[in-house]
Amino acid sequence: MSNDIKALDNPSGIRELFRTSQLICPTSGMAPGYVQTNLAILPMSYAFDFLLFCQRNPKPCPLIEVIEPGEYKPIKSAPNADIRFDVPQYRIYKNGILSKEVENISDIWRDDLVTFLFGCSFSFEEALIESGINLSHFENNKNVSMFITNIETTPAGIFSGPTVVSMRSIPRDKLVKTIQVTSRFPNVHGAPIHIGDPELIGINDISNPDFGDVNIIKEGEVPVFWACGVTPQAVAMKSKPSLMITHSPGHMFVTDIKNHEVAVI
């Protein structure tokens, strides 16, 4: 793997590395200042139900863009991108079962596929760091920890299932600041939905995430949980659409939209 360090600050440069499979890794910390998104691609027959699901569940699925059937260029968020190639790693779910992970989806692309892009919490990590709130997974070059919870989403059509959360360990004296900072970013999951005891939201073992990496909670730190855009993957496993294509957890689509454009002042 070879890459130009400058390219890691530039969305189009990063997407080119993904497109040519020169770089396959989680995207936390890449393209500082730019919005990253989660991805869900479904046949058109499921699109209305899923759009309604996103509207009813804006915390885990805050929509950034919906691409029309068969189109693969996200005109609003990155007009020169190609959604079939420009995510570092994809997951293919068939009838609710994860069948494989791939580096592009060109061989299974169809004219009836509708793409949904929705905000990712990686976008507010930059604001947290700028506010003096260190993030251990970022410092240790790890993926964030993600967990399936007992918090049910609001159903829509065929889609229902549990909310997935991402966890970051935050120093106790920075909790209020953390809430204030992330509340400014409702389009990328916003404020946390739970702070403290993981068992209250159905997480029995904080050292065993359902997705991502293990991240140690140090003395004086508190686990903080945000609604996560991996939720559609848990929903797919329960609702069993014939096909759902997603990003691999932590491997996001990098847009040309600036973080400040989705912030609430």
TAQUI-V676723 format. One record per residue. N is the residue number from 1. PHI is phi as a letter, one per 20 degrees, with the letter a starting at -180 (none if undefined). OMEGA is omega in degrees with one decimal (none if undefined). BURIAL is b if it has 24 or more other ideal C-beta (glycine too) atoms within 12 Angstrom, else e. Layout:
n=N phi=PHI omega=OMEGA burial=BURIAL
n=N phi=PHI omega=OMEGA burial=BURIAL
//
This chain:
n=1 phi=none omega=175.3 burial=e
n=2 phi=c omega=175.9 burial=e
n=3 phi=b omega=176.8 burial=e
n=4 phi=e omega=-177.2 burial=e
n=5 phi=g omega=-180.0 burial=e
n=6 phi=f omega=-179.2 burial=e
n=7 phi=f omega=-178.2 burial=e
n=8 phi=f omega=175.2 burial=b
n=9 phi=e omega=-172.3 burial=e
n=10 phi=d omega=-176.3 burial=e
n=11 phi=g omega=-178.3 burial=b
n=12 phi=f omega=176.9 burial=b
n=13 phi=f omega=177.2 burial=b
n=14 phi=f omega=180.0 burial=b
n=15 phi=f omega=177.9 burial=b
n=16 phi=f omega=177.1 burial=b
n=17 phi=f omega=176.8 burial=b
n=18 phi=f omega=-175.0 burial=b
n=19 phi=f omega=-178.3 burial=b
n=20 phi=e omega=177.5 burial=e
n=21 phi=l omega=174.3 burial=e
n=22 phi=e omega=-176.8 burial=e
n=23 phi=b omega=178.0 burial=b
n=24 phi=c omega=-176.0 burial=b
n=25 phi=a omega=172.9 burial=b
n=26 phi=g omega=-170.3 burial=b
n=27 phi=d omega=177.9 burial=b
n=28 phi=g omega=179.2 burial=b
n=29 phi=n omega=178.0 burial=b
n=30 phi=f omega=177.2 burial=b
n=31 phi=l omega=179.6 burial=b
n=32 phi=g omega=-179.2 burial=b
n=33 phi=n omega=-177.0 burial=b
n=34 phi=d omega=-179.5 burial=b
n=35 phi=f omega=168.9 burial=b
n=36 phi=d omega=-177.7 burial=b
n=37 phi=c omega=165.7 burial=b
n=38 phi=f omega=-174.1 burial=b
n=39 phi=c omega=168.7 burial=b
n=40 phi=b omega=-179.6 burial=b
n=41 phi=c omega=-175.1 burial=b
n=42 phi=c omega=170.2 burial=b
n=43 phi=g omega=-175.9 burial=b
n=44 phi=g omega=-179.5 burial=b
n=45 phi=f omega=178.3 burial=e
n=46 phi=d omega=-167.0 burial=b
n=47 phi=f omega=-178.7 burial=b
n=48 phi=f omega=179.0 burial=e
n=49 phi=g omega=-177.1 burial=b
n=50 phi=f omega=175.2 burial=b
n=51 phi=f omega=177.5 burial=b
n=52 phi=f omega=177.1 burial=b
n=53 phi=f omega=178.8 burial=b
n=54 phi=f omega=-179.9 burial=b
n=55 phi=f omega=179.6 burial=e
n=56 phi=e omega=-177.4 burial=e
n=57 phi=c omega=-173.6 burial=b
n=58 phi=f omega=178.5 burial=b
n=59 phi=f omega=178.2 burial=b
n=60 phi=f omega=-173.4 burial=b
n=61 phi=c omega=179.3 burial=b
n=62 phi=f omega=-172.2 burial=b
n=63 phi=f omega=172.3 burial=b
n=64 phi=d omega=-179.2 burial=b
n=65 phi=a omega=169.8 burial=b
n=66 phi=c omega=-177.5 burial=b
n=67 phi=e omega=-174.5 burial=b
n=68 phi=f omega=-176.2 burial=e
n=69 phi=g omega=176.8 burial=e
n=70 phi=m omega=179.1 burial=e
n=71 phi=e omega=-177.8 burial=b
n=72 phi=c omega=176.0 burial=b
n=73 phi=d omega=178.0 burial=e
n=74 phi=f omega=-170.4 burial=b
n=75 phi=g omega=-177.3 burial=e
n=76 phi=f omega=-168.7 burial=e
n=77 phi=d omega=179.8 burial=b
n=78 phi=a omega=-169.2 burial=b
n=79 phi=f omega=179.2 burial=e
n=80 phi=e omega=-177.9 burial=e
n=81 phi=e omega=175.8 burial=b
n=82 phi=c omega=-171.7 burial=b
n=83 phi=f omega=179.8 burial=b
n=84 phi=f omega=-173.6 burial=b
n=85 phi=c omega=-161.8 burial=b
n=86 phi=e omega=169.9 burial=b
n=87 phi=d omega=-174.3 burial=b
n=88 phi=f omega=178.1 burial=b
n=89 phi=b omega=-177.5 burial=b
n=90 phi=d omega=170.8 burial=b
n=91 phi=d omega=178.7 burial=b
n=92 phi=d omega=176.1 burial=b
n=93 phi=d omega=175.7 burial=b
n=94 phi=c omega=-177.3 burial=e
n=95 phi=l omega=176.0 burial=e
n=96 phi=n omega=-178.2 burial=e
n=97 phi=d omega=176.5 burial=e
n=98 phi=f omega=-175.9 burial=e
n=99 phi=e omega=178.7 burial=e
n=100 phi=a omega=170.4 burial=e
n=101 phi=d omega=-175.6 burial=e
n=102 phi=c omega=-179.0 burial=b
n=103 phi=e omega=171.0 burial=b
n=104 phi=b omega=-175.2 burial=b
n=105 phi=c omega=-176.8 burial=b
n=106 phi=f omega=-175.3 burial=e
n=107 phi=f omega=178.8 burial=e
n=108 phi=d omega=-178.9 burial=e
n=109 phi=f omega=-178.7 burial=b
n=110 phi=c omega=-178.3 burial=e
n=111 phi=f omega=-178.8 burial=e
n=112 phi=d omega=-176.0 burial=e
n=113 phi=e omega=179.2 burial=b
n=114 phi=d omega=-176.6 burial=b
n=115 phi=d omega=175.7 burial=b
n=116 phi=d omega=174.6 burial=b
n=117 phi=d omega=178.9 burial=b
n=118 phi=c omega=-167.3 burial=b
n=119 phi=g omega=-177.8 burial=b
n=120 phi=c omega=-177.8 burial=b
n=121 phi=f omega=174.7 burial=b
n=122 phi=g omega=-177.6 burial=b
n=123 phi=f omega=179.5 burial=b
n=124 phi=e omega=178.3 burial=b
n=125 phi=f omega=177.7 burial=b
n=126 phi=g omega=-179.9 burial=b
n=127 phi=f omega=177.3 burial=b
n=128 phi=f omega=-179.0 burial=b
n=129 phi=f omega=178.5 burial=b
n=130 phi=f omega=178.7 burial=e
n=131 phi=e omega=177.2 burial=e
n=132 phi=n omega=-179.6 burial=e
n=133 phi=d omega=-177.5 burial=b
n=134 phi=f omega=-179.6 burial=e
n=135 phi=d omega=-171.4 burial=b
n=136 phi=f omega=-179.0 burial=b
n=137 phi=f omega=178.6 burial=b
n=138 phi=f omega=-179.0 burial=b
n=139 phi=f omega=-177.5 burial=e
n=140 phi=e omega=178.1 burial=e
n=141 phi=l omega=178.0 burial=e
n=142 phi=d omega=170.9 burial=b
n=143 phi=f omega=177.3 burial=b
n=144 phi=f omega=175.9 burial=b
n=145 phi=e omega=-179.8 burial=b
n=146 phi=c omega=-174.0 burial=b
n=147 phi=c omega=170.0 burial=b
n=148 phi=e omega=-174.4 burial=b
n=149 phi=d omega=173.5 burial=b
n=150 phi=e omega=178.7 burial=e
n=151 phi=e omega=-177.3 burial=b
n=152 phi=e omega=171.9 burial=e
n=153 phi=f omega=174.2 burial=b
n=154 phi=e omega=-175.1 burial=e
n=155 phi=f omega=172.7 burial=e
n=156 phi=b omega=-177.7 burial=b
n=157 phi=l omega=-179.3 burial=e
n=158 phi=f omega=-169.0 burial=b
n=159 phi=e omega=174.3 burial=b
n=160 phi=a omega=178.5 burial=b
n=161 phi=q omega=-174.9 burial=b
n=162 phi=e omega=173.1 burial=b
n=163 phi=f omega=171.0 burial=b
n=164 phi=e omega=177.7 burial=b
n=165 phi=c omega=168.0 burial=b
n=166 phi=d omega=-176.0 burial=b
n=167 phi=d omega=171.4 burial=b
n=168 phi=c omega=178.2 burial=b
n=169 phi=e omega=-172.8 burial=b
n=170 phi=d omega=174.3 burial=b
n=171 phi=g omega=-175.0 burial=b
n=172 phi=g omega=-177.9 burial=e
n=173 phi=f omega=178.5 burial=e
n=174 phi=d omega=-175.7 burial=b
n=175 phi=f omega=-178.5 burial=b
n=176 phi=f omega=178.9 burial=e
n=177 phi=f omega=179.4 burial=b
n=178 phi=f omega=178.4 burial=b
n=179 phi=f omega=-179.2 burial=b
n=180 phi=f omega=-176.5 burial=e
n=181 phi=f omega=-174.5 burial=b
n=182 phi=f omega=176.5 burial=b
n=183 phi=f omega=179.6 burial=b
n=184 phi=f omega=-173.6 burial=b
n=185 phi=c omega=-178.8 burial=b
n=186 phi=f omega=-179.2 burial=b
n=187 phi=e omega=174.8 burial=b
n=188 phi=c omega=174.1 burial=b
n=189 phi=n omega=171.5 burial=b
n=190 phi=m omega=-175.8 burial=b
n=191 phi=f omega=177.4 burial=b
n=192 phi=f omega=177.9 burial=b
n=193 phi=d omega=176.6 burial=b
n=194 phi=b omega=177.2 burial=b
n=195 phi=c omega=175.4 burial=b
n=196 phi=o omega=-169.4 burial=e
n=197 phi=g omega=-178.7 burial=e
n=198 phi=f omega=-176.0 burial=b
n=199 phi=f omega=179.6 burial=e
n=200 phi=f omega=177.6 burial=e
n=201 phi=d omega=171.2 burial=b
n=202 phi=n omega=178.5 burial=e
n=203 phi=e omega=-174.9 burial=b
n=204 phi=e omega=-178.0 burial=e
n=205 phi=b omega=-176.4 burial=e
n=206 phi=f omega=179.8 burial=b
n=207 phi=e omega=-177.9 burial=e
n=208 phi=c omega=-177.4 burial=e
n=209 phi=f omega=176.1 burial=b
n=210 phi=f omega=177.4 burial=b
n=211 phi=b omega=176.7 burial=b
n=212 phi=m omega=-174.1 burial=b
n=213 phi=d omega=172.2 burial=b
n=214 phi=f omega=176.3 burial=e
n=215 phi=c omega=-174.5 burial=b
n=216 phi=f omega=174.3 burial=e
n=217 phi=e omega=-175.7 burial=e
n=218 phi=e omega=174.8 burial=e
n=219 phi=g omega=179.5 burial=e
n=220 phi=n omega=178.4 burial=e
n=221 phi=d omega=-177.6 burial=b
n=222 phi=c omega=175.0 burial=b
n=223 phi=f omega=-179.6 burial=b
n=224 phi=c omega=-170.5 burial=b
n=225 phi=c omega=176.5 burial=b
n=226 phi=d omega=170.4 burial=b
n=227 phi=g omega=-168.4 burial=b
n=228 phi=c omega=179.7 burial=b
n=229 phi=f omega=170.6 burial=b
n=230 phi=e omega=178.9 burial=b
n=231 phi=g omega=178.8 burial=b
n=232 phi=g omega=178.0 burial=b
n=233 phi=f omega=174.7 burial=b
n=234 phi=f omega=178.0 burial=b
n=235 phi=f omega=177.5 burial=b
n=236 phi=f omega=-179.0 burial=b
n=237 phi=f omega=178.6 burial=b
n=238 phi=e omega=-171.7 burial=b
n=239 phi=e omega=172.2 burial=b
n=240 phi=m omega=169.7 burial=e
n=241 phi=f omega=-177.0 burial=b
n=242 phi=g omega=178.7 burial=e
n=243 phi=b omega=165.8 burial=b
n=244 phi=b omega=175.4 burial=b
n=245 phi=d omega=-179.9 burial=b
n=246 phi=c omega=165.9 burial=b
n=247 phi=f omega=166.6 burial=b
n=248 phi=f omega=-175.8 burial=b
n=249 phi=g omega=179.7 burial=b
n=250 phi=n omega=-178.1 burial=b
n=251 phi=d omega=-166.0 burial=b
n=252 phi=e omega=170.7 burial=b
n=253 phi=e omega=-178.3 burial=b
n=254 phi=e omega=-176.1 burial=b
n=255 phi=e omega=174.0 burial=b
n=256 phi=e omega=-179.1 burial=b
n=257 phi=f omega=178.0 burial=b
n=258 phi=f omega=179.1 burial=e
n=259 phi=g omega=-177.4 burial=b
n=260 phi=f omega=179.0 burial=e
n=261 phi=f omega=179.2 burial=e
n=262 phi=d omega=179.7 burial=b
n=263 phi=e omega=173.6 burial=b
n=264 phi=e omega=-177.1 burial=e
n=265 phi=f omega=none burial=e
//
